[in-house]
């Protein structure tokens, strides 16, 4: 007769596992809503501080050029480079083929920019005219000037 193998670990020496903490589903849902509110608030604050200085100019360009979807932003690109005022708007014509219309739009945009921003603060003033062609790549023409030149009332693009 053979004897059963001897267990080296006795069941009485193993400590009892503590009971797992249980988090209710209600607490998880409330935490998710709070996280959403905090993130939405942070996004609103960022948007507010990032666009507030340029909102009057963007609104003026929008009133002047209907359906132009203007965007105005300023500062250094990714924290480096020249201090730039960048104005982007959609135009209903090809800016490469219609220079007279492009110059008229640029002159009016720069006039509005002089009224609503201090262009001397910027090292570079950039205006992007974008023509969206259905089912094709958008056509973009960029115009750049030194901010001090663009700030002069007699400056003509």
C-alpha positions in Angstrom: 0.0 0.0 0.0 1.2 3.4 -0.9 0.6 6.4 1.1 -0.9 9.5 -0.5 1.6 12.3 -1.3 2.2 14.8 1.5 1.1 18.3 0.7 3.9 20.7 1.6 1.5 23.6 1.9 -1.2 23.2 4.4 -4.5 24.9 3.5 -4.7 26.4 7.0 -1.5 28.5 6.4 -2.8 30.3 3.3 -4.2 33.7 4.3 -7.8 34.5 3.3 -8.1 36.8 0.4 -9.6 40.2 1.3 -13.0 40.9 -0.3 -12.7 42.9 -3.5 -14.0 46.5 -3.4 -17.2 46.9 -5.4 -17.9 50.2 -7.2 -21.5 50.7 -8.1 -22.5 51.4 -11.7 -24.1 54.7 -10.5 -20.8 56.0 -9.2 -19.1 55.1 -12.5 -21.8 56.9 -14.6 -21.6 60.0 -12.3 -17.7 60.0 -12.6 -18.0 59.8 -16.4 -20.4 62.8 -16.5 -18.1 64.8 -14.3 -15.1 64.0 -16.5 -17.1 65.1 -19.6 -18.1 68.4 -17.9 -14.5 69.1 -16.9 -13.1 68.4 -20.4 -15.9 70.4 -22.1 -15.1 73.3 -19.7 -11.4 73.1 -20.5 -12.1 73.1 -24.2 -14.4 76.1 -23.9 -11.8 78.1 -21.8 -9.1 77.2 -24.3 -11.2 78.3 -27.3 -12.3 81.5 -25.5 -8.7 82.6 -24.7 -7.4 81.5 -28.1 -10.0 83.3 -30.3 -11.1 86.3 -28.2 -8.5 88.8 -29.5 -9.4 88.0 -33.1 -13.2 87.7 -33.0 -14.0 91.3 -34.0 -11.8 91.0 -37.1 -13.3 87.6 -38.0 -16.8 88.9 -37.6 -16.0 92.0 -39.7 -14.6 89.9 -42.5 -17.6 87.6 -42.3 -20.0 90.6 -42.6 -18.0 92.0 -45.5 -17.6 88.7 -47.4 -20.7 86.5 -47.1 -20.1 82.8 -47.0 -16.3 83.3 -46.8 -15.9 81.2 -43.6 -13.1 83.5 -42.3 -10.6 82.3 -39.8 -8.2 84.6 -38.0 -5.4 83.4 -35.7 -2.2 85.1 -34.4 1.0 84.2 -32.7 4.0 82.0 -33.3 3.5 78.7 -35.1 4.0 76.0 -32.5 5.7 78.5 -30.3 8.5 79.2 -32.7 9.1 81.4 -35.7 7.9 84.8 -36.6 4.9 86.5 -34.8 2.2 86.1 -37.5 -1.3 87.3 -38.1 -2.9 84.7 -40.3 -6.2 85.4 -42.1 -7.9 82.6 -44.1 -11.1 83.0 -46.1 -12.9 81.2 -48.9 -13.5 83.0 -52.1 -15.8 82.1 -55.0 -13.2 82.6 -57.7 -9.8 81.0 -58.5 -7.2 83.4 -56.9 -4.5 82.4 -59.4 -6.6 83.3 -62.5 -8.4 86.4 -61.3 -5.8 88.8 -60.0 -8.0 91.9 -59.9 -10.6 90.3 -57.7 -7.8 88.9 -55.5 -6.3 92.4 -55.1 -9.7 93.9 -54.2 -10.3 91.2 -51.6 -6.8 91.6 -50.2 -7.1 95.4 -50.0 -10.4 95.2 -48.1 -9.2 92.4 -45.8 -6.1 94.5 -44.9 -8.2 97.6 -44.4 -10.4 95.6 -41.9 -7.3 94.1 -40.2 -5.9 97.7 -39.7 -9.2 98.7 -38.1 -9.4 95.8 -35.7 -5.8 94.7 -35.0 -2.5 96.5 -34.4 -0.5 95.0 -37.3 2.8 96.5 -36.1 2.8 93.8 -33.3 3.2 91.1 -35.9 6.4 90.4 -37.8 4.4 88.8 -40.7 0.9 89.3 -42.0 -0.4 86.4 -44.0 -3.7 86.2 -46.0 -4.8 82.8 -47.5 -7.5 82.8 -50.2 -9.0 79.4 -50.7 -11.3 78.4 -53.6 -13.2 75.2 -53.0 -13.8 73.3 -56.3 -16.4 70.5 -56.0 -14.8 67.0 -56.0 -11.3 68.5 -56.5 -8.5 69.7 -54.3 -9.0 73.2 -52.9 -6.9 75.9 -54.6 -5.0 78.1 -52.1 -3.0 81.2 -52.7 -1.0 82.7 -49.9 0.0 86.4 -49.7 2.6 87.5 -47.1 3.9 90.9 -46.0 5.9 92.2 -43.1 3.5 93.4 -40.4 5.0 96.9 -40.4 4.4 97.3 -44.1 0.8 96.0 -43.9 0.1 98.4 -41.1 0.7 101.5 -43.3 -2.4 103.1 -44.6 -0.9 103.7 -48.0 0.2 100.0 -48.4 -1.5 98.3 -51.4 -1.1 94.6 -51.9 
